[in-house]
Amino acid sequence: MHSVHAIVVKDIAVTSQYLTPKEVAGLIDKAVNSLNEISYYCLVENKLARSKAVNKSKALLQHLTQAIDASDGNHVAENLQKLLQFMIYSLDTINKNNNPAAAQECASMLQPLRDALLA
């Protein structure tokens, strides 16, 4: 599985126009932390804080989506953009349904990518 991550990291490093792999990993780390905040605020039923965390997560994920250049037909980059867009779309449902498990699922999808970028 490590070799798959290496391929993904290489493709992202090549396609990211504006950020280094370390900077992308930092954004992913912030997004993971924000998604964890959403889970916590779902559990304690703090709607205002949860909504703020959702907006923060959306902004971070949108920034990541925009930093990945899939214009050259790079399928790995295209699929990563689609995954990030799906997560952004899911955040409204997570917020509306107060679903901490779904927020954790999004965070768990991002963590291997972050770890591979930092390896």
C-alpha positions as CSV (number, residue, x, y, z in Angstrom):
1,M,0.0,0.0,0.0
2,H,2.9,2.3,0.6
3,S,3.8,2.3,-3.1
4,V,0.3,3.5,-4.0
5,H,0.7,6.5,-1.7
6,A,4.1,7.2,-3.3
7,I,2.5,7.4,-6.7
8,V,-0.3,9.6,-5.4
9,V,2.2,11.9,-3.7
10,K,4.3,12.2,-6.8
11,D,1.3,13.1,-9.0
12,I,0.0,15.6,-6.5
13,A,3.4,17.2,-6.1
14,V,3.6,17.6,-9.9
15,T,0.1,18.9,-10.4
16,S,-0.1,21.3,-7.5
17,Q,0.6,24.7,-9.1
18,Y,0.8,26.8,-6.0
19,L,1.7,24.7,-3.0
20,T,4.6,22.4,-2.1
21,P,3.7,18.9,-0.9
22,K,4.5,20.0,2.7
23,E,2.1,22.9,2.4
24,V,-0.6,20.6,0.9
25,A,0.0,18.3,3.9
26,G,-0.5,21.3,6.2
27,L,-3.8,22.2,4.6
28,I,-4.9,18.6,4.8
29,D,-3.9,18.5,8.5
30,K,-6.0,21.7,9.2
31,A,-8.9,20.1,7.3
32,V,-8.7,16.9,9.4
33,N,-8.6,19.0,12.6
34,S,-11.6,21.0,11.4
35,L,-13.5,17.8,10.6
36,N,-12.7,16.5,14.0
37,E,-14.1,19.7,15.5
38,I,-17.3,19.1,13.5
39,S,-17.6,15.6,15.1
40,Y,-17.1,17.0,18.5
41,Y,-19.7,19.8,18.0
42,C,-22.1,17.2,16.7
43,L,-21.7,15.1,19.8
44,V,-22.2,18.1,22.2
45,E,-25.0,19.5,20.0
46,N,-23.5,22.9,19.6
47,K,-25.1,24.1,16.3
48,L,-23.3,27.4,16.1
49,A,-19.8,26.1,16.6
50,R,-20.6,23.1,14.3
51,S,-21.7,25.5,11.5
52,K,-18.5,27.6,11.9
53,A,-16.4,24.4,11.8
54,V,-18.3,23.3,8.6
55,N,-17.6,26.6,7.0
56,K,-13.9,26.4,7.9
57,S,-13.7,22.8,6.6
58,K,-15.4,23.9,3.3
59,A,-12.9,26.7,2.8
60,L,-9.9,24.5,3.5
61,L,-11.2,21.7,1.2
62,Q,-12.0,24.3,-1.6
63,H,-8.5,25.7,-1.3
64,L,-7.1,22.2,-1.7
65,T,-9.3,21.5,-4.7
66,Q,-8.2,24.7,-6.4
67,A,-4.5,23.9,-5.7
68,I,-4.7,20.7,-7.6
69,D,-4.3,21.1,-11.3
70,A,-6.0,18.3,-13.2
71,S,-6.0,20.1,-16.6
72,D,-3.4,17.8,-18.2
73,G,-5.7,14.8,-17.9
74,N,-4.0,13.5,-14.7
75,H,-6.5,11.0,-13.5
76,V,-5.1,10.8,-10.0
77,A,-5.5,14.6,-9.6
78,E,-9.0,14.5,-11.2
79,N,-10.1,11.8,-8.7
80,L,-8.6,13.7,-5.8
81,Q,-10.6,16.8,-6.9
82,K,-13.7,14.7,-7.1
83,L,-13.2,13.3,-3.6
84,L,-12.6,16.7,-2.2
85,Q,-15.7,18.1,-3.9
86,F,-17.7,15.2,-2.6
87,M,-16.5,16.0,0.9
88,I,-17.5,19.7,0.5
89,Y,-20.9,18.6,-0.7
90,S,-21.2,16.2,2.3
91,L,-20.5,18.8,4.8
92,D,-24.0,20.4,4.4
93,T,-25.6,17.0,5.0
94,I,-23.3,16.4,8.0
95,N,-24.3,19.7,9.5
96,K,-28.0,19.3,8.8
97,N,-28.2,15.8,10.2
98,N,-25.7,16.3,13.1
99,N,-23.7,13.3,11.9
100,P,-20.3,13.0,13.7
101,A,-19.6,9.6,12.0
102,A,-19.7,11.1,8.5
103,A,-17.3,13.9,9.5
104,Q,-14.9,11.3,10.9
105,E,-15.2,9.3,7.7
106,C,-14.1,12.3,5.7
107,A,-11.2,12.9,8.1
108,S,-10.1,9.3,7.8
109,M,-10.0,9.6,4.0
110,L,-7.7,12.5,4.2
111,Q,-5.2,11.2,6.8
112,P,-3.4,8.6,4.6
113,L,-2.9,11.3,1.9
114,R,-1.4,13.7,4.5
115,D,0.8,11.0,6.0
116,A,2.1,10.1,2.5
117,L,2.9,13.7,1.7
118,L,4.9,14.0,4.9
119,A,6.8,10.7,4.5
